[in-house]
Amino acid sequence: IQDESIEALSEALVQLGLVNKRAEEVARMKYILGIPTPIIANLFKVSDRTIRGDWRFAQAWLRRQLSAQRGM
């Protein structure tokens, strides 16, 4: 990954946190730390299904955000 890509992802994660803080935290835990869904669910005291939904939302949101940044 290039430095610009890391910087763009970092900024996108910050922006995601403004929209949905838990989705941002889930994305960081899964993408950066590789923590499995059941452990994240336990940490947040929610169901695995809730975390999977947060992860899907985060992935879609980040994909759109990063695509828009590349299009600038």
A tleap script that builds the chain and sets N, CA, C and O, in Angstrom:
source leaprc.protein.ff14SB
mol = sequence {
  NILE GLN ASP GLU SER ILE GLU ALA LEU SER
  GLU ALA LEU VAL GLN LEU GLY LEU VAL ASN
  LYS ARG ALA GLU GLU VAL ALA ARG MET LYS
  TYR ILE LEU GLY ILE PRO THR PRO ILE ILE
  ALA ASN LEU PHE LYS VAL SER ASP ARG THR
  ILE ARG GLY ASP TRP ARG PHE ALA GLN ALA
  TRP LEU ARG ARG GLN LEU SER ALA GLN ARG
  GLY CMET
}
set mol.1.N position { 0.862 -1.188 0.000 }
set mol.1.CA position { 0.000 0.000 0.000 }
set mol.1.C position { 0.899 1.238 0.000 }
set mol.1.O position { 1.861 1.318 0.763 }
set mol.2.N position { 0.577 2.184 -0.851 }
set mol.2.CA position { 1.336 3.422 -0.925 }
set mol.2.C position { 0.950 4.346 0.219 }
set mol.2.O position { -0.144 4.245 0.775 }
set mol.3.N position { 1.866 5.254 0.563 }
set mol.3.CA position { 1.609 6.207 1.637 }
set mol.3.C position { 0.316 6.994 1.406 }
set mol.3.O position { -0.435 7.255 2.346 }
set mol.4.N position { 0.064 7.370 0.146 }
set mol.4.CA position { -1.150 8.125 -0.163 }
set mol.4.C position { -2.393 7.297 0.139 }
set mol.4.O position { -3.402 7.826 0.607 }
set mol.5.N position { -2.315 5.994 -0.130 }
set mol.5.CA position { -3.450 5.112 0.137 }
set mol.5.C position { -3.704 4.977 1.629 }
set mol.5.O position { -4.852 4.967 2.072 }
set mol.6.N position { -2.640 4.875 2.395 }
set mol.6.CA position { -2.778 4.772 3.848 }
set mol.6.C position { -3.365 6.058 4.410 }
set mol.6.O position { -4.248 6.029 5.267 }
set mol.7.N position { -2.868 7.176 3.922 }
set mol.7.CA position { -3.383 8.470 4.364 }
set mol.7.C position { -4.850 8.632 3.998 }
set mol.7.O position { -5.647 9.110 4.805 }
set mol.8.N position { -5.207 8.235 2.786 }
set mol.8.CA position { -6.600 8.328 2.343 }
set mol.8.C position { -7.506 7.434 3.190 }
set mol.8.O position { -8.599 7.848 3.573 }
set mol.9.N position { -7.057 6.207 3.484 }
set mol.9.CA position { -7.843 5.299 4.314 }
set mol.9.C position { -8.004 5.862 5.720 }
set mol.9.O position { -9.093 5.815 6.293 }
set mol.10.N position { -6.923 6.393 6.270 }
set mol.10.CA position { -6.976 6.972 7.613 }
set mol.10.C position { -7.983 8.116 7.673 }
set mol.10.O position { -8.790 8.187 8.600 }
set mol.11.N position { -7.939 8.999 6.701 }
set mol.11.CA position { -8.879 10.120 6.656 }
set mol.11.C position { -10.312 9.619 6.468 }
set mol.11.O position { -11.240 10.133 7.092 }
set mol.12.N position { -10.486 8.625 5.615 }
set mol.12.CA position { -11.821 8.068 5.394 }
set mol.12.C position { -12.368 7.437 6.677 }
set mol.12.O position { -13.560 7.553 6.963 }
set mol.13.N position { -11.518 6.780 7.437 }
set mol.13.CA position { -11.964 6.192 8.704 }
set mol.13.C position { -12.393 7.276 9.695 }
set mol.13.O position { -13.379 7.108 10.413 }
set mol.14.N position { -11.660 8.374 9.732 }
set mol.14.CA position { -12.042 9.496 10.602 }
set mol.14.C position { -13.417 10.016 10.190 }
set mol.14.O position { -14.275 10.250 11.041 }
set mol.15.N position { -13.626 10.196 8.882 }
set mol.15.CA position { -14.913 10.673 8.385 }
set mol.15.C position { -16.033 9.676 8.682 }
set mol.15.O position { -17.145 10.073 9.031 }
set mol.16.N position { -15.742 8.388 8.543 }
set mol.16.CA position { -16.730 7.357 8.877 }
set mol.16.C position { -17.139 7.484 10.338 }
set mol.16.O position { -18.316 7.345 10.670 }
set mol.17.N position { -16.171 7.746 11.212 }
set mol.17.CA position { -16.464 7.898 12.635 }
set mol.17.C position { -17.435 9.026 12.931 }
set mol.17.O position { -18.171 8.970 13.916 }
set mol.18.N position { -17.443 10.040 12.096 }
set mol.18.CA position { -18.388 11.143 12.268 }
set mol.18.C position { -19.802 10.734 11.887 }
set mol.18.O position { -20.778 11.298 12.381 }
set mol.19.N position { -19.901 9.747 11.002 }
set mol.19.CA position { -21.196 9.257 10.529 }
set mol.19.C position { -21.699 8.119 11.416 }
set mol.19.O position { -22.872 8.079 11.786 }
set mol.20.N position { -20.799 7.199 11.750 }
set mol.20.CA position { -21.175 6.009 12.518 }
set mol.20.C position { -19.944 5.527 13.285 }
set mol.20.O position { -19.100 4.813 12.742 }
set mol.21.N position { -19.855 5.927 14.545 }
set mol.21.CA position { -18.671 5.651 15.355 }
set mol.21.C position { -18.415 4.157 15.518 }
set mol.21.O position { -17.274 3.710 15.400 }
set mol.22.N position { -19.461 3.383 15.787 }
set mol.22.CA position { -19.238 1.950 15.981 }
set mol.22.C position { -18.760 1.291 14.698 }
set mol.22.O position { -17.893 0.419 14.740 }
set mol.23.N position { -19.310 1.693 13.558 }
set mol.23.CA position { -18.863 1.130 12.282 }
set mol.23.C position { -17.387 1.444 12.055 }
set mol.23.O position { -16.643 0.603 11.551 }
set mol.24.N position { -16.962 2.652 12.427 }
set mol.24.CA position { -15.544 3.008 12.308 }
set mol.24.C position { -14.693 2.097 13.195 }
set mol.24.O position { -13.668 1.576 12.756 }
set mol.25.N position { -15.119 1.911 14.428 }
set mol.25.CA position { -14.358 1.079 15.356 }
set mol.25.C position { -14.311 -0.372 14.882 }
set mol.25.O position { -13.276 -1.031 14.986 }
set mol.26.N position { -15.432 -0.866 14.361 }
set mol.26.CA position { -15.477 -2.225 13.825 }
set mol.26.C position { -14.506 -2.340 12.649 }
set mol.26.O position { -13.755 -3.311 12.556 }
set mol.27.N position { -14.519 -1.357 11.756 }
set mol.27.CA position { -13.625 -1.384 10.596 }
set mol.27.C position { -12.166 -1.413 11.037 }
set mol.27.O position { -11.370 -2.182 10.498 }
set mol.28.N position { -11.815 -0.593 11.997 }
set mol.28.CA position { -10.429 -0.574 12.489 }
set mol.28.C position { -10.057 -1.925 13.112 }
set mol.28.O position { -8.971 -2.452 12.870 }
set mol.29.N position { -10.965 -2.472 13.910 }
set mol.29.CA position { -10.681 -3.755 14.575 }
set mol.29.C position { -10.528 -4.890 13.570 }
set mol.29.O position { -9.636 -5.728 13.700 }
set mol.30.N position { -11.398 -4.912 12.572 }
set mol.30.CA position { -11.348 -5.998 11.593 }
set mol.30.C position { -10.235 -5.788 10.570 }
set mol.30.O position { -9.439 -6.693 10.323 }
set mol.31.N position { -10.177 -4.603 9.976 }
set mol.31.CA position { -9.251 -4.352 8.872 }
set mol.31.C position { -7.807 -4.218 9.362 }
set mol.31.O position { -6.900 -4.817 8.785 }
set mol.32.N position { -7.595 -3.450 10.405 }
set mol.32.CA position { -6.234 -3.165 10.852 }
set mol.32.C position { -5.727 -4.222 11.823 }
set mol.32.O position { -4.586 -4.672 11.716 }
set mol.33.N position { -6.569 -4.616 12.765 }
set mol.33.CA position { -6.129 -5.555 13.805 }
set mol.33.C position { -6.481 -7.006 13.519 }
set mol.33.O position { -5.902 -7.911 14.119 }
set mol.34.N position { -7.426 -7.241 12.607 }
set mol.34.CA position { -7.803 -8.606 12.260 }
set mol.34.C position { -8.591 -9.341 13.337 }
set mol.34.O position { -8.551 -10.569 13.413 }
set mol.35.N position { -9.303 -8.593 14.164 }
set mol.35.CA position { -10.076 -9.206 15.245 }
set mol.35.C position { -11.335 -9.846 14.664 }
set mol.35.O position { -12.038 -9.205 13.883 }
set mol.36.N position { -11.635 -11.093 15.025 }
set mol.36.CA position { -12.827 -11.777 14.504 }
set mol.36.C position { -14.138 -11.160 15.013 }
set mol.36.O position { -14.196 -10.581 16.097 }
set mol.37.N position { -15.165 -11.303 14.207 }
set mol.37.CA position { -16.489 -10.764 14.517 }
set mol.37.C position { -17.005 -11.155 15.899 }
set mol.37.O position { -17.475 -10.278 16.624 }
set mol.38.N position { -16.941 -12.437 16.305 }
set mol.38.CA position { -17.492 -12.785 17.628 }
set mol.38.C position { -16.804 -12.044 18.787 }
set mol.38.O position { -17.449 -11.708 19.780 }
set mol.39.N position { -15.526 -11.799 18.658 }
set mol.39.CA position { -14.810 -11.080 19.724 }
set mol.39.C position { -15.240 -9.616 19.746 }
set mol.39.O position { -15.450 -9.041 20.814 }
set mol.40.N position { -15.371 -9.017 18.564 }
set mol.40.CA position { -15.828 -7.623 18.499 }
set mol.40.C position { -17.238 -7.516 19.068 }
set mol.40.O position { -17.535 -6.590 19.823 }
set mol.41.N position { -18.099 -8.449 18.713 }
set mol.41.CA position { -19.469 -8.445 19.229 }
set mol.41.C position { -19.473 -8.524 20.746 }
set mol.41.O position { -20.247 -7.833 21.409 }
set mol.42.N position { -18.623 -9.350 21.281 }
set mol.42.CA position { -18.528 -9.481 22.732 }
set mol.42.C position { -18.039 -8.176 23.369 }
set mol.42.O position { -18.544 -7.769 24.416 }
set mol.43.N position { -17.071 -7.528 22.748 }
set mol.43.CA position { -16.556 -6.265 23.275 }
set mol.43.C position { -17.629 -5.184 23.323 }
set mol.43.O position { -17.693 -4.406 24.274 }
set mol.44.N position { -18.471 -5.140 22.293 }
set mol.44.CA position { -19.540 -4.142 22.222 }
set mol.44.C position { -20.827 -4.611 22.891 }
set mol.44.O position { -21.772 -3.838 23.046 }
set mol.45.N position { -20.856 -5.879 23.285 }
set mol.45.CA position { -22.042 -6.471 23.917 }
set mol.45.C position { -23.265 -6.374 22.984 }
set mol.45.O position { -24.363 -5.996 23.393 }
set mol.46.N position { -23.020 -6.733 21.721 }
set mol.46.CA position { -24.085 -6.809 20.712 }
set mol.46.C position { -23.942 -8.143 19.997 }
set mol.46.O position { -22.993 -8.888 20.245 }
set mol.47.N position { -24.875 -8.443 19.116 }
set mol.47.CA position { -24.836 -9.721 18.406 }
set mol.47.C position { -23.806 -9.703 17.275 }
set mol.47.O position { -23.398 -8.645 16.794 }
set mol.48.N position { -23.400 -10.905 16.867 }
set mol.48.CA position { -22.521 -11.033 15.700 }
set mol.48.C position { -23.175 -10.388 14.484 }
set mol.48.O position { -22.507 -9.743 13.676 }
set mol.49.N position { -24.478 -10.569 14.364 }
set mol.49.CA position { -25.224 -10.021 13.224 }
set mol.49.C position { -25.103 -8.500 13.182 }
set mol.49.O position { -24.952 -7.914 12.109 }
set mol.50.N position { -25.168 -7.868 14.338 }
set mol.50.CA position { -25.026 -6.409 14.402 }
set mol.50.C position { -23.648 -5.982 13.909 }
set mol.50.O position { -23.526 -5.020 13.150 }
set mol.51.N position { -22.623 -6.689 14.336 }
set mol.51.CA position { -21.260 -6.359 13.919 }
set mol.51.C position { -21.086 -6.612 12.427 }
set mol.51.O position { -20.440 -5.823 11.737 }
set mol.52.N position { -21.655 -7.704 11.921 }
set mol.52.CA position { -21.576 -7.963 10.472 }
set mol.52.C position { -22.239 -6.825 9.691 }
set mol.52.O position { -21.742 -6.416 8.642 }
set mol.53.N position { -23.358 -6.320 10.206 }
set mol.53.CA position { -24.029 -5.192 9.558 }
set mol.53.C position { -23.177 -3.932 9.594 }
set mol.53.O position { -23.073 -3.211 8.601 }
set mol.54.N position { -22.566 -3.672 10.751 }
set mol.54.CA position { -21.665 -2.524 10.859 }
set mol.54.C position { -20.499 -2.657 9.886 }
set mol.54.O position { -20.093 -1.672 9.268 }
set mol.55.N position { -19.958 -3.866 9.743 }
set mol.55.CA position { -18.824 -4.114 8.855 }
set mol.55.C position { -19.230 -3.905 7.398 }
set mol.55.O position { -18.491 -3.295 6.626 }
set mol.56.N position { -20.401 -4.409 7.024 }
set mol.56.CA position { -20.885 -4.210 5.650 }
set mol.56.C position { -21.083 -2.715 5.361 }
set mol.56.O position { -20.704 -2.218 4.301 }
set mol.57.N position { -21.685 -2.016 6.325 }
set mol.57.CA position { -21.886 -0.576 6.162 }
set mol.57.C position { -20.539 0.126 6.003 }
set mol.57.O position { -20.368 0.946 5.101 }
set mol.58.N position { -19.586 -0.193 6.873 }
set mol.58.CA position { -18.271 0.444 6.826 }
set mol.58.C position { -17.572 0.174 5.499 }
set mol.58.O position { -16.996 1.086 4.906 }
set mol.59.N position { -17.619 -1.062 5.032 }
set mol.59.CA position { -16.968 -1.403 3.766 }
set mol.59.C position { -17.565 -0.601 2.611 }
set mol.59.O position { -16.828 -0.042 1.799 }
set mol.60.N position { -18.888 -0.544 2.535 }
set mol.60.CA position { -19.552 0.180 1.452 }
set mol.60.C position { -19.252 1.675 1.546 }
set mol.60.O position { -18.963 2.319 0.538 }
set mol.61.N position { -19.322 2.221 2.756 }
set mol.61.CA position { -19.078 3.641 2.957 }
set mol.61.C position { -17.649 3.997 2.591 }
set mol.61.O position { -17.412 4.991 1.905 }
set mol.62.N position { -16.689 3.188 3.046 }
set mol.62.CA position { -15.278 3.447 2.744 }
set mol.62.C position { -15.002 3.318 1.251 }
set mol.62.O position { -14.251 4.111 0.682 }
set mol.63.N position { -15.605 2.326 0.623 }
set mol.63.CA position { -15.416 2.141 -0.819 }
set mol.63.C position { -15.878 3.387 -1.578 }
set mol.63.O position { -15.179 3.874 -2.466 }
set mol.64.N position { -17.066 3.900 -1.221 }
set mol.64.CA position { -17.577 5.116 -1.874 }
set mol.64.C position { -16.668 6.310 -1.594 }
set mol.64.O position { -16.343 7.073 -2.503 }
set mol.65.N position { -16.261 6.468 -0.346 }
set mol.65.CA position { -15.424 7.596 0.056 }
set mol.65.C position { -14.080 7.573 -0.669 }
set mol.65.O position { -13.630 8.594 -1.188 }
set mol.66.N position { -13.454 6.419 -0.700 }
set mol.66.CA position { -12.142 6.307 -1.332 }
set mol.66.C position { -12.254 6.466 -2.848 }
set mol.66.O position { -11.357 7.031 -3.474 }
set mol.67.N position { -13.332 5.981 -3.439 }
set mol.67.CA position { -13.540 6.167 -4.869 }
set mol.67.C position { -13.704 7.641 -5.195 }
set mol.67.O position { -13.168 8.126 -6.191 }
set mol.68.N position { -14.442 8.349 -4.357 }
set mol.68.CA position { -14.655 9.782 -4.568 }
set mol.68.C position { -13.334 10.540 -4.433 }
set mol.68.O position { -13.078 11.473 -5.195 }
set mol.69.N position { -12.498 10.152 -3.478 }
set mol.69.CA position { -11.191 10.806 -3.304 }
set mol.69.C position { -10.305 10.576 -4.524 }
set mol.69.O position { -9.590 11.481 -4.953 }
set mol.70.N position { -10.350 9.378 -5.080 }
set mol.70.CA position { -9.534 9.074 -6.268 }
set mol.70.C position { -10.018 9.858 -7.473 }
set mol.70.O position { -9.233 10.200 -8.358 }
set mol.71.N position { -11.320 10.143 -7.506 }
set mol.71.CA position { -11.902 10.857 -8.632 }
set mol.71.C position { -11.620 12.351 -8.624 }
set mol.71.O position { -11.902 13.040 -9.604 }
set mol.72.N position { -11.064 12.859 -7.521 }
set mol.72.CA position { -10.780 14.302 -7.426 }
set mol.72.C position { -9.680 14.711 -8.363 }
set mol.72.O position { -9.315 15.886 -8.412 }
savepdb mol mol.pdb
quit
